Amino acid sequence: MATVLSFAILVLLTIFISLWAHKAEKSQPLRTALYVVTAAISVVILLIGITSAIINLTGSRGSISVTSGILVALAAAIGLPLLSPVRELLARVMPFDPRSTADMIGLSVLLATAVFVGGTSLFASSDVQISSVSVLELVSQAIALILIAFFGIGFLFERDFRSSLKRLGIQAIEPRDVWIALGVVVVIFIVTIAGGILTKVLQPGLEDQIQNNLGTMTQNLSSFSGALMLGISAGLGEEILFRGAIQPRYGLVFTSIVFALLHVQYGFSFTILSIFGVSLILGYLRQRINTSASIITHIVYDVIAVLLSLTGGGGGS
């Protein structure tokens, strides 16, 4: 129940920030207030990080902790997009509008999320407890991601439902394209298997723990219906958010980096690189066809991968 509540709070926060950012496009007072609040959050986090680092350096520890480093990086992730030269530079490699307040805040949120979630996961200790995922959590997560995608692009206050679907790339798909989407599943398996082999050969201990984590997370989904639920939930939620909402605004590569960081269980491994590769493939599919195609590929891959993992033959994304 706590997880569902967390997702609900996240959706409400998204609605608030998105509404504020979109309305600030045409209101100087709202735009100024948004800049001030965002900058203040960045400065406060930066001061906390620096203070923590100084205490660690001058204390018995004698070195800067991972937490201090993550806090400083988080402050930079939130604050740097506020600077026009930074946005102008990033806009050379990303398709967002550097003059748009909504795009600026979206970039801050994405960078902050990637730094916080990715950083804490990458540097997490190996004794972190992994809990199993319930069907309720899967469904609530999927609903939350879809709502975040819709409201993040301005649904209701900037776009109606039909134009939102078009912006997200959720459109009808030709039979030929369905076969292409299914064929891409094979390519994704090749990429993930290669990543798993490299991790197993070069980081055998980490590979075992990743597989143990996956087994623990999916132990409540040890059936075809459970695998189907996981596939549909992840495929719909993640594709509509990442490929539908984020990629058209911030580009294929940046979206894939964020996607990979948010899928890190803990520690760096070649599995992360394979997830990055999977995201590039799904993103390219979205570019060439639409988000509907990437949803089909993602769902089919995850269902097969989870079923294989239940028999000891692989893992999902």
CORJOWO-V34615 format. One record per residue. N is the residue number from 0. OMEGA is omega in whole degrees, -180 to 180 (* if undefined). Layout:
# CORJOWO-V34615
n = (N	N)
omega = (OMEGA	OMEGA)
This chain:
# CORJOWO-V34615
n = (0	1	2	3	4	5	6	7	8	9	10	11	12	13	14	15	16	17	18	19	20	21	22	23	24	25	26	27	28	29	30	31	32	33	34	35	36	37	38	39	40	41	42	43	44	45	46	47	48	49	50	51	52	53	54	55	56	57	58	59	60	61	62	63	64	65	66	67	68	69	70	71	72	73	74	75	76	77	78	79	80	81	82	83	84	85	86	87	88	89	90	91	92	93	94	95	96	97	98	99	100	101	102	103	104	105	106	107	108	109	110	111	112	113	114	115	116	117	118	119	120	121	122	123	124	125	126	127	128	129	130	131	132	133	134	135	136	137	138	139	140	141	142	143	144	145	146	147	148	149	150	151	152	153	154	155	156	157	158	159	160	161	162	163	164	165	166	167	168	169	170	171	172	173	174	175	176	177	178	179	180	181	182	183	184	185	186	187	188	189	190	191	192	193	194	195	196	197	198	199	200	201	202	203	204	205	206	207	208	209	210	211	212	213	214	215	216	217	218	219	220	221	222	223	224	225	226	227	228	229	230	231	232	233	234	235	236	237	238	239	240	241	242	243	244	245	246	247	248	249	250	251	252	253	254	255	256	257	258	259	260	261	262	263	264	265	266	267	268	269	270	271	272	273	274	275	276	277	278	279	280	281	282	283	284	285	286	287	288	289	290	291	292	293	294	295	296	297	298	299	300	301	302	303	304	305	306	307	308	309	310	311	312	313	314	315	316)
omega = (179	179	178	179	179	178	180	179	180	178	179	178	178	179	-179	-177	-179	178	-180	-177	-180	178	-180	178	-176	-178	-179	178	179	180	179	179	180	176	-176	-179	-179	179	-180	178	180	-178	-180	179	179	180	178	180	180	178	178	180	180	179	180	-178	-177	-179	-178	-178	176	179	-179	-179	177	180	179	179	179	179	178	178	179	178	178	-179	180	-172	-175	178	178	-178	-177	179	179	179	179	180	-180	-179	177	-179	177	-176	-179	180	-178	179	-177	177	180	178	179	-180	177	178	178	-179	-179	179	-180	179	180	-179	-176	-178	180	-179	-180	179	-178	-176	178	179	-176	-179	177	-178	178	-179	179	-179	179	178	179	179	179	-178	-179	177	180	180	-179	-179	179	179	178	179	-178	-177	178	179	175	178	-180	-179	175	-178	172	-174	-177	-180	177	177	180	179	-179	179	178	-174	177	-176	-179	178	179	-179	175	178	176	179	179	178	180	177	179	179	-180	177	178	-179	-178	177	178	178	179	180	179	179	-179	-179	-174	180	-173	-180	-179	179	179	-179	177	179	177	178	-180	178	179	-177	-174	-176	177	-177	-174	177	179	-180	178	178	179	179	179	-179	-180	-178	-179	-178	180	-175	-175	-178	179	180	-173	-178	-178	-174	-171	-172	-179	-178	-174	171	-176	-174	-179	178	-179	176	179	180	-179	-179	-180	178	179	177	168	179	179	177	177	176	178	-180	179	177	176	178	178	-180	177	180	179	179	178	177	177	180	-175	-179	175	-179	178	179	180	177	179	-180	-177	-179	-178	179	-177	180	-180	-178	179	178	178	-180	179	177	178	-175	180	-177	-179	-179	*)
